[in-house]
Amino acid sequence: MMYYLIIALQIYCVYHAYKNRSEWYWYLVIFLIPAIGCAIYLITHVINKNDINKVQNEMVTVLNPTKRVKDLEKKVAFSDTFQNRLDLADAYLDLQDYPQAIEQYRLALQGQDANDYYGNAQLIKALYKNELYKDVVTTAQRIETHSDFDKSESNMYYGLATAKTGDLEKAEMLLKKINKRYSNYEERLMLANFLKDNGKIADAKELVNDLMGEGAYLTKPNQRKYRAVFNAVAKLEKELS
């Protein structure tokens, strides 16, 4: 029993390390000293004391990715409510099954729930990942007046989708709304790349310099959380120099 538990922990730790782009040596630690290595990795990279349930749920998802979907499908079959349908759509989105996620979000977002902010925001993400850019634009227009929209991930997808449809001027205007200091690091990296790709090198350099400066003041947990983002920022800085 202990052997299988250690194997499960190794699988989870490797998955977490890959997903969060941890340093290469952690793979050696996890494989060469399994029990101790996994314990050290979990303590330093995963567990914040109040995250134990989340870790358990993620381990179940890693070991049996479709279990959550099957459980939620049964839940919807028993009680087809807006929330149950939304939870099922979220599960498909987590599995990167974008067509199924889109279908479930659209089934949920009907009637009095048609303009639900969270549901539409998730639908926007699924549509963008599935390269349905025109649908991203029309869906975003339903919720763009919401107070949280301008500085959200949804607005980033809206801006990028608008660029894909050819309206670069509007796309830049939308994307610049997410340029808020000491936040939205991944979104602002995308904005910097957008500016570079569209010939606005000086603006891209300025944004990259801002990000590099802010990165120096990150707390240790945030350094781990955003390591991949700031590695990409550093790479972009070299490209622009």
Biotite code that builds the C-alpha atoms (Angstrom):
import biotite.structure as struc

atoms = struc.array([
    struc.Atom([0.000, 0.000, 0.000], chain_id="A", res_id=1, res_name="MET", atom_name="CA", element="C"),
    struc.Atom([2.818, 2.398, 0.914], chain_id="A", res_id=2, res_name="MET", atom_name="CA", element="C"),
    struc.Atom([4.536, 1.623, -2.407], chain_id="A", res_id=3, res_name="TYR", atom_name="CA", element="C"),
    struc.Atom([1.458, 2.697, -4.393], chain_id="A", res_id=4, res_name="TYR", atom_name="CA", element="C"),
    struc.Atom([1.053, 5.837, -2.283], chain_id="A", res_id=5, res_name="LEU", atom_name="CA", element="C"),
    struc.Atom([4.651, 6.866, -3.040], chain_id="A", res_id=6, res_name="ILE", atom_name="CA", element="C"),
    struc.Atom([4.115, 6.197, -6.761], chain_id="A", res_id=7, res_name="ILE", atom_name="CA", element="C"),
    struc.Atom([0.959, 8.347, -6.662], chain_id="A", res_id=8, res_name="ALA", atom_name="CA", element="C"),
    struc.Atom([2.862, 11.136, -4.906], chain_id="A", res_id=9, res_name="LEU", atom_name="CA", element="C"),
    struc.Atom([5.655, 10.944, -7.485], chain_id="A", res_id=10, res_name="GLN", atom_name="CA", element="C"),
    struc.Atom([3.152, 11.209, -10.344], chain_id="A", res_id=11, res_name="ILE", atom_name="CA", element="C"),
    struc.Atom([1.483, 14.203, -8.728], chain_id="A", res_id=12, res_name="TYR", atom_name="CA", element="C"),
    struc.Atom([4.776, 15.979, -7.944], chain_id="A", res_id=13, res_name="CYS", atom_name="CA", element="C"),
    struc.Atom([6.095, 15.463, -11.484], chain_id="A", res_id=14, res_name="VAL", atom_name="CA", element="C"),
    struc.Atom([2.785, 16.730, -12.892], chain_id="A", res_id=15, res_name="TYR", atom_name="CA", element="C"),
    struc.Atom([2.884, 19.788, -10.618], chain_id="A", res_id=16, res_name="HIS", atom_name="CA", element="C"),
    struc.Atom([6.555, 20.459, -11.428], chain_id="A", res_id=17, res_name="ALA", atom_name="CA", element="C"),
    struc.Atom([5.865, 20.248, -15.171], chain_id="A", res_id=18, res_name="TYR", atom_name="CA", element="C"),
    struc.Atom([2.706, 22.365, -14.965], chain_id="A", res_id=19, res_name="LYS", atom_name="CA", element="C"),
    struc.Atom([4.512, 25.072, -12.964], chain_id="A", res_id=20, res_name="ASN", atom_name="CA", element="C"),
    struc.Atom([7.831, 24.754, -14.842], chain_id="A", res_id=21, res_name="ARG", atom_name="CA", element="C"),
    struc.Atom([9.871, 24.050, -11.746], chain_id="A", res_id=22, res_name="SER", atom_name="CA", element="C"),
    struc.Atom([13.660, 23.732, -12.004], chain_id="A", res_id=23, res_name="GLU", atom_name="CA", element="C"),
    struc.Atom([14.989, 20.536, -13.614], chain_id="A", res_id=24, res_name="TRP", atom_name="CA", element="C"),
    struc.Atom([16.691, 19.285, -10.457], chain_id="A", res_id=25, res_name="TYR", atom_name="CA", element="C"),
    struc.Atom([13.330, 18.753, -8.745], chain_id="A", res_id=26, res_name="TRP", atom_name="CA", element="C"),
    struc.Atom([12.665, 15.843, -11.111], chain_id="A", res_id=27, res_name="TYR", atom_name="CA", element="C"),
    struc.Atom([15.864, 14.192, -9.870], chain_id="A", res_id=28, res_name="LEU", atom_name="CA", element="C"),
    struc.Atom([14.897, 14.792, -6.234], chain_id="A", res_id=29, res_name="VAL", atom_name="CA", element="C"),
    struc.Atom([11.424, 13.320, -6.804], chain_id="A", res_id=30, res_name="ILE", atom_name="CA", element="C"),
    struc.Atom([12.730, 10.209, -8.604], chain_id="A", res_id=31, res_name="PHE", atom_name="CA", element="C"),
    struc.Atom([15.967, 9.494, -6.722], chain_id="A", res_id=32, res_name="LEU", atom_name="CA", element="C"),
    struc.Atom([14.665, 9.923, -3.162], chain_id="A", res_id=33, res_name="ILE", atom_name="CA", element="C"),
    struc.Atom([10.939, 9.280, -3.672], chain_id="A", res_id=34, res_name="PRO", atom_name="CA", element="C"),
    struc.Atom([9.382, 9.605, -0.213], chain_id="A", res_id=35, res_name="ALA", atom_name="CA", element="C"),
    struc.Atom([11.635, 12.352, 1.159], chain_id="A", res_id=36, res_name="ILE", atom_name="CA", element="C"),
    struc.Atom([11.906, 14.117, -2.194], chain_id="A", res_id=37, res_name="GLY", atom_name="CA", element="C"),
    struc.Atom([8.130, 14.225, -2.642], chain_id="A", res_id=38, res_name="CYS", atom_name="CA", element="C"),
    struc.Atom([7.670, 15.485, 0.915], chain_id="A", res_id=39, res_name="ALA", atom_name="CA", element="C"),
    struc.Atom([10.208, 18.279, 0.385], chain_id="A", res_id=40, res_name="ILE", atom_name="CA", element="C"),
    struc.Atom([8.633, 19.244, -2.944], chain_id="A", res_id=41, res_name="TYR", atom_name="CA", element="C"),
    struc.Atom([5.112, 19.333, -1.490], chain_id="A", res_id=42, res_name="LEU", atom_name="CA", element="C"),
    struc.Atom([6.192, 21.462, 1.472], chain_id="A", res_id=43, res_name="ILE", atom_name="CA", element="C"),
    struc.Atom([8.192, 23.944, -0.617], chain_id="A", res_id=44, res_name="THR", atom_name="CA", element="C"),
    struc.Atom([5.971, 24.173, -3.697], chain_id="A", res_id=45, res_name="HIS", atom_name="CA", element="C"),
    struc.Atom([2.429, 23.072, -2.977], chain_id="A", res_id=46, res_name="VAL", atom_name="CA", element="C"),
    struc.Atom([1.065, 23.035, 0.539], chain_id="A", res_id=47, res_name="ILE", atom_name="CA", element="C"),
    struc.Atom([0.096, 26.278, 2.227], chain_id="A", res_id=48, res_name="ASN", atom_name="CA", element="C"),
    struc.Atom([-1.612, 24.479, 5.132], chain_id="A", res_id=49, res_name="LYS", atom_name="CA", element="C"),
    struc.Atom([-5.063, 25.520, 3.933], chain_id="A", res_id=50, res_name="ASN", atom_name="CA", element="C"),
    struc.Atom([-4.544, 23.839, 0.535], chain_id="A", res_id=51, res_name="ASP", atom_name="CA", element="C"),
    struc.Atom([-4.615, 20.176, 1.599], chain_id="A", res_id=52, res_name="ILE", atom_name="CA", element="C"),
    struc.Atom([-8.071, 19.480, 0.155], chain_id="A", res_id=53, res_name="ASN", atom_name="CA", element="C"),
    struc.Atom([-7.061, 21.131, -3.099], chain_id="A", res_id=54, res_name="LYS", atom_name="CA", element="C"),
    struc.Atom([-3.964, 18.921, -3.315], chain_id="A", res_id=55, res_name="VAL", atom_name="CA", element="C"),
    struc.Atom([-6.053, 15.798, -2.716], chain_id="A", res_id=56, res_name="GLN", atom_name="CA", element="C"),
    struc.Atom([-8.497, 16.817, -5.443], chain_id="A", res_id=57, res_name="ASN", atom_name="CA", element="C"),
    struc.Atom([-5.674, 17.559, -7.870], chain_id="A", res_id=58, res_name="GLU", atom_name="CA", element="C"),
    struc.Atom([-4.110, 14.157, -7.174], chain_id="A", res_id=59, res_name="MET", atom_name="CA", element="C"),
    struc.Atom([-7.414, 12.446, -8.002], chain_id="A", res_id=60, res_name="VAL", atom_name="CA", element="C"),
    struc.Atom([-7.599, 14.500, -11.207], chain_id="A", res_id=61, res_name="THR", atom_name="CA", element="C"),
    struc.Atom([-4.036, 13.540, -12.196], chain_id="A", res_id=62, res_name="VAL", atom_name="CA", element="C"),
    struc.Atom([-4.531, 9.837, -11.509], chain_id="A", res_id=63, res_name="LEU", atom_name="CA", element="C"),
    struc.Atom([-8.025, 9.681, -13.037], chain_id="A", res_id=64, res_name="ASN", atom_name="CA", element="C"),
    struc.Atom([-8.630, 12.810, -15.151], chain_id="A", res_id=65, res_name="PRO", atom_name="CA", element="C"),
    struc.Atom([-12.131, 11.842, -16.272], chain_id="A", res_id=66, res_name="THR", atom_name="CA", element="C"),
    struc.Atom([-13.485, 10.968, -12.802], chain_id="A", res_id=67, res_name="LYS", atom_name="CA", element="C"),
    struc.Atom([-14.586, 14.526, -12.034], chain_id="A", res_id=68, res_name="ARG", atom_name="CA", element="C"),
    struc.Atom([-16.357, 14.802, -15.394], chain_id="A", res_id=69, res_name="VAL", atom_name="CA", element="C"),
    struc.Atom([-18.178, 11.505, -14.911], chain_id="A", res_id=70, res_name="LYS", atom_name="CA", element="C"),
    struc.Atom([-19.256, 12.477, -11.404], chain_id="A", res_id=71, res_name="ASP", atom_name="CA", element="C"),
    struc.Atom([-20.533, 15.843, -12.623], chain_id="A", res_id=72, res_name="LEU", atom_name="CA", element="C"),
    struc.Atom([-22.347, 14.266, -15.580], chain_id="A", res_id=73, res_name="GLU", atom_name="CA", element="C"),
    struc.Atom([-24.230, 12.091, -13.088], chain_id="A", res_id=74, res_name="LYS", atom_name="CA", element="C"),
    struc.Atom([-24.978, 15.183, -11.024], chain_id="A", res_id=75, res_name="LYS", atom_name="CA", element="C"),
    struc.Atom([-26.402, 16.994, -14.069], chain_id="A", res_id=76, res_name="VAL", atom_name="CA", element="C"),
    struc.Atom([-28.452, 13.932, -15.032], chain_id="A", res_id=77, res_name="ALA", atom_name="CA", element="C"),
    struc.Atom([-29.947, 13.907, -11.538], chain_id="A", res_id=78, res_name="PHE", atom_name="CA", element="C"),
    struc.Atom([-30.454, 17.678, -11.290], chain_id="A", res_id=79, res_name="SER", atom_name="CA", element="C"),
    struc.Atom([-29.932, 19.827, -14.386], chain_id="A", res_id=80, res_name="ASP", atom_name="CA", element="C"),
    struc.Atom([-29.348, 23.156, -12.632], chain_id="A", res_id=81, res_name="THR", atom_name="CA", element="C"),
    struc.Atom([-27.365, 26.155, -13.837], chain_id="A", res_id=82, res_name="PHE", atom_name="CA", element="C"),
    struc.Atom([-24.610, 25.566, -11.254], chain_id="A", res_id=83, res_name="GLN", atom_name="CA", element="C"),
    struc.Atom([-24.294, 21.838, -11.966], chain_id="A", res_id=84, res_name="ASN", atom_name="CA", element="C"),
    struc.Atom([-24.079, 22.492, -15.705], chain_id="A", res_id=85, res_name="ARG", atom_name="CA", element="C"),
    struc.Atom([-21.486, 25.231, -15.080], chain_id="A", res_id=86, res_name="LEU", atom_name="CA", element="C"),
    struc.Atom([-19.395, 22.905, -12.900], chain_id="A", res_id=87, res_name="ASP", atom_name="CA", element="C"),
    struc.Atom([-19.453, 20.298, -15.675], chain_id="A", res_id=88, res_name="LEU", atom_name="CA", element="C"),
    struc.Atom([-18.348, 22.885, -18.228], chain_id="A", res_id=89, res_name="ALA", atom_name="CA", element="C"),
    struc.Atom([-15.490, 23.940, -15.928], chain_id="A", res_id=90, res_name="ASP", atom_name="CA", element="C"),
    struc.Atom([-14.383, 20.311, -15.634], chain_id="A", res_id=91, res_name="ALA", atom_name="CA", element="C"),
    struc.Atom([-14.264, 19.948, -19.416], chain_id="A", res_id=92, res_name="TYR", atom_name="CA", element="C"),
    struc.Atom([-12.320, 23.206, -19.645], chain_id="A", res_id=93, res_name="LEU", atom_name="CA", element="C"),
    struc.Atom([-9.771, 21.907, -17.115], chain_id="A", res_id=94, res_name="ASP", atom_name="CA", element="C"),
    struc.Atom([-9.358, 18.808, -19.307], chain_id="A", res_id=95, res_name="LEU", atom_name="CA", element="C"),
    struc.Atom([-8.827, 21.093, -22.318], chain_id="A", res_id=96, res_name="GLN", atom_name="CA", element="C"),
    struc.Atom([-11.839, 19.540, -24.026], chain_id="A", res_id=97, res_name="ASP", atom_name="CA", element="C"),
    struc.Atom([-12.872, 22.896, -25.418], chain_id="A", res_id=98, res_name="TYR", atom_name="CA", element="C"),
    struc.Atom([-15.745, 21.821, -27.720], chain_id="A", res_id=99, res_name="PRO", atom_name="CA", element="C"),
    struc.Atom([-17.494, 20.018, -24.847], chain_id="A", res_id=100, res_name="GLN", atom_name="CA", element="C"),
    struc.Atom([-16.822, 22.922, -22.485], chain_id="A", res_id=101, res_name="ALA", atom_name="CA", element="C"),
    struc.Atom([-18.327, 25.362, -24.993], chain_id="A", res_id=102, res_name="ILE", atom_name="CA", element="C"),
    struc.Atom([-21.408, 23.187, -25.418], chain_id="A", res_id=103, res_name="GLU", atom_name="CA", element="C"),
    struc.Atom([-21.979, 22.949, -21.662], chain_id="A", res_id=104, res_name="GLN", atom_name="CA", element="C"),
    struc.Atom([-21.443, 26.682, -21.063], chain_id="A", res_id=105, res_name="TYR", atom_name="CA", element="C"),
    struc.Atom([-23.940, 27.492, -23.804], chain_id="A", res_id=106, res_name="ARG", atom_name="CA", element="C"),
    struc.Atom([-26.484, 25.094, -22.333], chain_id="A", res_id=107, res_name="LEU", atom_name="CA", element="C"),
    struc.Atom([-26.018, 26.730, -18.933], chain_id="A", res_id=108, res_name="ALA", atom_name="CA", element="C"),
    struc.Atom([-26.128, 30.329, -20.188], chain_id="A", res_id=109, res_name="LEU", atom_name="CA", element="C"),
    struc.Atom([-29.774, 30.468, -21.132], chain_id="A", res_id=110, res_name="GLN", atom_name="CA", element="C"),
    struc.Atom([-32.824, 32.358, -19.935], chain_id="A", res_id=111, res_name="GLY", atom_name="CA", element="C"),
    struc.Atom([-32.257, 34.403, -16.797], chain_id="A", res_id=112, res_name="GLN", atom_name="CA", element="C"),
    struc.Atom([-28.649, 33.155, -16.611], chain_id="A", res_id=113, res_name="ASP", atom_name="CA", element="C"),
    struc.Atom([-27.700, 34.257, -20.142], chain_id="A", res_id=114, res_name="ALA", atom_name="CA", element="C"),
    struc.Atom([-25.621, 37.208, -18.941], chain_id="A", res_id=115, res_name="ASN", atom_name="CA", element="C"),
    struc.Atom([-23.983, 35.558, -15.928], chain_id="A", res_id=116, res_name="ASP", atom_name="CA", element="C"),
    struc.Atom([-20.532, 37.122, -15.665], chain_id="A", res_id=117, res_name="TYR", atom_name="CA", element="C"),
    struc.Atom([-18.541, 34.079, -14.528], chain_id="A", res_id=118, res_name="TYR", atom_name="CA", element="C"),
    struc.Atom([-20.147, 31.720, -17.028], chain_id="A", res_id=119, res_name="GLY", atom_name="CA", element="C"),
    struc.Atom([-19.565, 34.054, -19.957], chain_id="A", res_id=120, res_name="ASN", atom_name="CA", element="C"),
    struc.Atom([-15.990, 34.721, -18.833], chain_id="A", res_id=121, res_name="ALA", atom_name="CA", element="C"),
    struc.Atom([-15.299, 30.985, -18.841], chain_id="A", res_id=122, res_name="GLN", atom_name="CA", element="C"),
    struc.Atom([-17.020, 30.611, -22.214], chain_id="A", res_id=123, res_name="LEU", atom_name="CA", element="C"),
    struc.Atom([-14.778, 33.352, -23.630], chain_id="A", res_id=124, res_name="ILE", atom_name="CA", element="C"),
    struc.Atom([-11.702, 31.402, -22.511], chain_id="A", res_id=125, res_name="LYS", atom_name="CA", element="C"),
    struc.Atom([-12.964, 28.146, -24.039], chain_id="A", res_id=126, res_name="ALA", atom_name="CA", element="C"),
    struc.Atom([-13.874, 29.884, -27.304], chain_id="A", res_id=127, res_name="LEU", atom_name="CA", element="C"),
    struc.Atom([-10.454, 31.533, -27.563], chain_id="A", res_id=128, res_name="TYR", atom_name="CA", element="C"),
    struc.Atom([-8.638, 28.270, -26.867], chain_id="A", res_id=129, res_name="LYS", atom_name="CA", element="C"),
    struc.Atom([-10.753, 26.690, -29.626], chain_id="A", res_id=130, res_name="ASN", atom_name="CA", element="C"),
    struc.Atom([-9.804, 29.558, -31.990], chain_id="A", res_id=131, res_name="GLU", atom_name="CA", element="C"),
    struc.Atom([-13.399, 30.768, -32.400], chain_id="A", res_id=132, res_name="LEU", atom_name="CA", element="C"),
    struc.Atom([-12.362, 34.405, -32.386], chain_id="A", res_id=133, res_name="TYR", atom_name="CA", element="C"),
    struc.Atom([-15.559, 35.980, -33.737], chain_id="A", res_id=134, res_name="LYS", atom_name="CA", element="C"),
    struc.Atom([-17.554, 34.149, -31.058], chain_id="A", res_id=135, res_name="ASP", atom_name="CA", element="C"),
    struc.Atom([-15.131, 35.479, -28.426], chain_id="A", res_id=136, res_name="VAL", atom_name="CA", element="C"),
    struc.Atom([-15.893, 39.026, -29.563], chain_id="A", res_id=137, res_name="VAL", atom_name="CA", element="C"),
    struc.Atom([-19.682, 38.606, -29.525], chain_id="A", res_id=138, res_name="THR", atom_name="CA", element="C"),
    struc.Atom([-19.619, 36.858, -26.137], chain_id="A", res_id=139, res_name="THR", atom_name="CA", element="C"),
    struc.Atom([-17.333, 39.498, -24.619], chain_id="A", res_id=140, res_name="ALA", atom_name="CA", element="C"),
    struc.Atom([-19.706, 42.229, -25.723], chain_id="A", res_id=141, res_name="GLN", atom_name="CA", element="C"),
    struc.Atom([-22.350, 40.752, -23.402], chain_id="A", res_id=142, res_name="ARG", atom_name="CA", element="C"),
    struc.Atom([-20.290, 41.402, -20.290], chain_id="A", res_id=143, res_name="ILE", atom_name="CA", element="C"),
    struc.Atom([-17.830, 44.160, -21.235], chain_id="A", res_id=144, res_name="GLU", atom_name="CA", element="C"),
    struc.Atom([-19.728, 46.717, -19.139], chain_id="A", res_id=145, res_name="THR", atom_name="CA", element="C"),
    struc.Atom([-19.209, 44.665, -15.966], chain_id="A", res_id=146, res_name="HIS", atom_name="CA", element="C"),
    struc.Atom([-17.015, 46.469, -13.423], chain_id="A", res_id=147, res_name="SER", atom_name="CA", element="C"),
    struc.Atom([-14.461, 43.631, -13.279], chain_id="A", res_id=148, res_name="ASP", atom_name="CA", element="C"),
    struc.Atom([-14.124, 43.130, -17.024], chain_id="A", res_id=149, res_name="PHE", atom_name="CA", element="C"),
    struc.Atom([-11.514, 45.689, -18.108], chain_id="A", res_id=150, res_name="ASP", atom_name="CA", element="C"),
    struc.Atom([-8.647, 44.284, -16.035], chain_id="A", res_id=151, res_name="LYS", atom_name="CA", element="C"),
    struc.Atom([-9.657, 40.635, -16.370], chain_id="A", res_id=152, res_name="SER", atom_name="CA", element="C"),
    struc.Atom([-8.342, 37.656, -18.300], chain_id="A", res_id=153, res_name="GLU", atom_name="CA", element="C"),
    struc.Atom([-11.546, 37.831, -20.355], chain_id="A", res_id=154, res_name="SER", atom_name="CA", element="C"),
    struc.Atom([-10.608, 41.270, -21.653], chain_id="A", res_id=155, res_name="ASN", atom_name="CA", element="C"),
    struc.Atom([-7.217, 39.904, -22.646], chain_id="A", res_id=156, res_name="MET", atom_name="CA", element="C"),
    struc.Atom([-8.878, 37.182, -24.735], chain_id="A", res_id=157, res_name="TYR", atom_name="CA", element="C"),
    struc.Atom([-11.272, 39.802, -26.129], chain_id="A", res_id=158, res_name="TYR", atom_name="CA", element="C"),
    struc.Atom([-8.351, 41.983, -27.190], chain_id="A", res_id=159, res_name="GLY", atom_name="CA", element="C"),
    struc.Atom([-6.370, 39.110, -28.705], chain_id="A", res_id=160, res_name="LEU", atom_name="CA", element="C"),
    struc.Atom([-9.454, 37.829, -30.542], chain_id="A", res_id=161, res_name="ALA", atom_name="CA", element="C"),
    struc.Atom([-10.153, 41.337, -31.838], chain_id="A", res_id=162, res_name="THR", atom_name="CA", element="C"),
    struc.Atom([-6.608, 41.401, -33.229], chain_id="A", res_id=163, res_name="ALA", atom_name="CA", element="C"),
    struc.Atom([-7.217, 38.044, -34.922], chain_id="A", res_id=164, res_name="LYS", atom_name="CA", element="C"),
    struc.Atom([-10.269, 39.526, -36.653], chain_id="A", res_id=165, res_name="THR", atom_name="CA", element="C"),
    struc.Atom([-8.092, 42.342, -38.023], chain_id="A", res_id=166, res_name="GLY", atom_name="CA", element="C"),
    struc.Atom([-8.984, 45.334, -35.839], chain_id="A", res_id=167, res_name="ASP", atom_name="CA", element="C"),
    struc.Atom([-5.515, 46.007, -34.416], chain_id="A", res_id=168, res_name="LEU", atom_name="CA", element="C"),
    struc.Atom([-6.275, 49.518, -33.180], chain_id="A", res_id=169, res_name="GLU", atom_name="CA", element="C"),
    struc.Atom([-9.209, 48.375, -31.059], chain_id="A", res_id=170, res_name="LYS", atom_name="CA", element="C"),
    struc.Atom([-7.248, 45.322, -29.912], chain_id="A", res_id=171, res_name="ALA", atom_name="CA", element="C"),
    struc.Atom([-4.444, 47.509, -28.569], chain_id="A", res_id=172, res_name="GLU", atom_name="CA", element="C"),
    struc.Atom([-6.938, 49.750, -26.781], chain_id="A", res_id=173, res_name="MET", atom_name="CA", element="C"),
    struc.Atom([-8.557, 46.719, -25.109], chain_id="A", res_id=174, res_name="LEU", atom_name="CA", element="C"),
    struc.Atom([-5.290, 45.060, -24.138], chain_id="A", res_id=175, res_name="LEU", atom_name="CA", element="C"),
    struc.Atom([-3.854, 48.213, -22.592], chain_id="A", res_id=176, res_name="LYS", atom_name="CA", element="C"),
    struc.Atom([-6.698, 48.148, -20.053], chain_id="A", res_id=177, res_name="LYS", atom_name="CA", element="C"),
    struc.Atom([-5.054, 45.163, -18.354], chain_id="A", res_id=178, res_name="ILE", atom_name="CA", element="C"),
    struc.Atom([-1.748, 47.019, -17.928], chain_id="A", res_id=179, res_name="ASN", atom_name="CA", element="C"),
    struc.Atom([-1.988, 47.475, -14.177], chain_id="A", res_id=180, res_name="LYS", atom_name="CA", element="C"),
    struc.Atom([1.251, 47.537, -12.183], chain_id="A", res_id=181, res_name="ARG", atom_name="CA", element="C"),
    struc.Atom([2.056, 44.688, -9.771], chain_id="A", res_id=182, res_name="TYR", atom_name="CA", element="C"),
    struc.Atom([-0.699, 42.478, -11.202], chain_id="A", res_id=183, res_name="SER", atom_name="CA", element="C"),
    struc.Atom([-1.815, 40.747, -14.420], chain_id="A", res_id=184, res_name="ASN", atom_name="CA", element="C"),
    struc.Atom([1.742, 39.586, -15.126], chain_id="A", res_id=185, res_name="TYR", atom_name="CA", element="C"),
    struc.Atom([0.869, 36.910, -17.678], chain_id="A", res_id=186, res_name="GLU", atom_name="CA", element="C"),
    struc.Atom([-1.636, 39.164, -19.440], chain_id="A", res_id=187, res_name="GLU", atom_name="CA", element="C"),
    struc.Atom([0.872, 42.029, -19.584], chain_id="A", res_id=188, res_name="ARG", atom_name="CA", element="C"),
    struc.Atom([3.476, 39.678, -21.042], chain_id="A", res_id=189, res_name="LEU", atom_name="CA", element="C"),
    struc.Atom([0.979, 38.897, -23.801], chain_id="A", res_id=190, res_name="MET", atom_name="CA", element="C"),
    struc.Atom([0.460, 42.625, -24.295], chain_id="A", res_id=191, res_name="LEU", atom_name="CA", element="C"),
    struc.Atom([4.231, 43.124, -24.620], chain_id="A", res_id=192, res_name="ALA", atom_name="CA", element="C"),
    struc.Atom([4.390, 40.379, -27.249], chain_id="A", res_id=193, res_name="ASN", atom_name="CA", element="C"),
    struc.Atom([1.426, 41.928, -29.053], chain_id="A", res_id=194, res_name="PHE", atom_name="CA", element="C"),
    struc.Atom([3.174, 45.310, -29.133], chain_id="A", res_id=195, res_name="LEU", atom_name="CA", element="C"),
    struc.Atom([6.407, 43.718, -30.385], chain_id="A", res_id=196, res_name="LYS", atom_name="CA", element="C"),
    struc.Atom([4.626, 41.731, -33.097], chain_id="A", res_id=197, res_name="ASP", atom_name="CA", element="C"),
    struc.Atom([2.894, 44.888, -34.317], chain_id="A", res_id=198, res_name="ASN", atom_name="CA", element="C"),
    struc.Atom([6.033, 46.981, -34.556], chain_id="A", res_id=199, res_name="GLY", atom_name="CA", element="C"),
    struc.Atom([5.603, 49.022, -31.359], chain_id="A", res_id=200, res_name="LYS", atom_name="CA", element="C"),
    struc.Atom([9.061, 48.134, -30.076], chain_id="A", res_id=201, res_name="ILE", atom_name="CA", element="C"),
    struc.Atom([9.525, 51.156, -27.792], chain_id="A", res_id=202, res_name="ALA", atom_name="CA", element="C"),
    struc.Atom([6.194, 50.471, -26.053], chain_id="A", res_id=203, res_name="ASP", atom_name="CA", element="C"),
    struc.Atom([7.056, 46.779, -25.726], chain_id="A", res_id=204, res_name="ALA", atom_name="CA", element="C"),
    struc.Atom([10.454, 47.619, -24.189], chain_id="A", res_id=205, res_name="LYS", atom_name="CA", element="C"),
    struc.Atom([8.873, 50.014, -21.704], chain_id="A", res_id=206, res_name="GLU", atom_name="CA", element="C"),
    struc.Atom([6.375, 47.388, -20.570], chain_id="A", res_id=207, res_name="LEU", atom_name="CA", element="C"),
    struc.Atom([9.056, 44.697, -20.296], chain_id="A", res_id=208, res_name="VAL", atom_name="CA", element="C"),
    struc.Atom([11.219, 47.044, -18.202], chain_id="A", res_id=209, res_name="ASN", atom_name="CA", element="C"),
    struc.Atom([8.252, 47.667, -15.899], chain_id="A", res_id=210, res_name="ASP", atom_name="CA", element="C"),
    struc.Atom([7.679, 43.925, -15.511], chain_id="A", res_id=211, res_name="LEU", atom_name="CA", element="C"),
    struc.Atom([11.336, 43.202, -14.789], chain_id="A", res_id=212, res_name="MET", atom_name="CA", element="C"),
    struc.Atom([11.363, 45.923, -12.141], chain_id="A", res_id=213, res_name="GLY", atom_name="CA", element="C"),
    struc.Atom([8.222, 44.571, -10.502], chain_id="A", res_id=214, res_name="GLU", atom_name="CA", element="C"),
    struc.Atom([9.599, 41.022, -10.598], chain_id="A", res_id=215, res_name="GLY", atom_name="CA", element="C"),
    struc.Atom([12.440, 42.044, -8.295], chain_id="A", res_id=216, res_name="ALA", atom_name="CA", element="C"),
    struc.Atom([9.927, 42.781, -5.522], chain_id="A", res_id=217, res_name="TYR", atom_name="CA", element="C"),
    struc.Atom([7.859, 39.594, -5.694], chain_id="A", res_id=218, res_name="LEU", atom_name="CA", element="C"),
    struc.Atom([7.398, 37.584, -2.511], chain_id="A", res_id=219, res_name="THR", atom_name="CA", element="C"),
    struc.Atom([8.859, 34.062, -2.521], chain_id="A", res_id=220, res_name="LYS", atom_name="CA", element="C"),
    struc.Atom([5.460, 32.386, -3.051], chain_id="A", res_id=221, res_name="PRO", atom_name="CA", element="C"),
    struc.Atom([4.792, 34.705, -5.995], chain_id="A", res_id=222, res_name="ASN", atom_name="CA", element="C"),
    struc.Atom([8.287, 34.078, -7.364], chain_id="A", res_id=223, res_name="GLN", atom_name="CA", element="C"),
    struc.Atom([7.382, 30.397, -7.562], chain_id="A", res_id=224, res_name="ARG", atom_name="CA", element="C"),
    struc.Atom([3.903, 31.101, -8.899], chain_id="A", res_id=225, res_name="LYS", atom_name="CA", element="C"),
    struc.Atom([5.055, 33.416, -11.691], chain_id="A", res_id=226, res_name="TYR", atom_name="CA", element="C"),
    struc.Atom([8.460, 31.873, -12.415], chain_id="A", res_id=227, res_name="ARG", atom_name="CA", element="C"),
    struc.Atom([7.516, 30.774, -15.933], chain_id="A", res_id=228, res_name="ALA", atom_name="CA", element="C"),
    struc.Atom([6.041, 34.188, -16.732], chain_id="A", res_id=229, res_name="VAL", atom_name="CA", element="C"),
    struc.Atom([9.122, 36.109, -15.644], chain_id="A", res_id=230, res_name="PHE", atom_name="CA", element="C"),
    struc.Atom([11.433, 33.662, -17.413], chain_id="A", res_id=231, res_name="ASN", atom_name="CA", element="C"),
    struc.Atom([9.483, 34.507, -20.571], chain_id="A", res_id=232, res_name="ALA", atom_name="CA", element="C"),
    struc.Atom([9.725, 38.233, -19.759], chain_id="A", res_id=233, res_name="VAL", atom_name="CA", element="C"),
    struc.Atom([13.520, 37.921, -19.421], chain_id="A", res_id=234, res_name="ALA", atom_name="CA", element="C"),
    struc.Atom([13.675, 36.084, -22.745], chain_id="A", res_id=235, res_name="LYS", atom_name="CA", element="C"),
    struc.Atom([11.593, 38.804, -24.399], chain_id="A", res_id=236, res_name="LEU", atom_name="CA", element="C"),
    struc.Atom([13.866, 41.463, -22.900], chain_id="A", res_id=237, res_name="GLU", atom_name="CA", element="C"),
    struc.Atom([16.848, 39.847, -24.655], chain_id="A", res_id=238, res_name="LYS", atom_name="CA", element="C"),
    struc.Atom([14.939, 39.702, -27.934], chain_id="A", res_id=239, res_name="GLU", atom_name="CA", element="C"),
    struc.Atom([14.140, 43.405, -27.711], chain_id="A", res_id=240, res_name="LEU", atom_name="CA", element="C"),
    struc.Atom([17.650, 44.526, -26.742], chain_id="A", res_id=241, res_name="SER", atom_name="CA", element="C"),
])
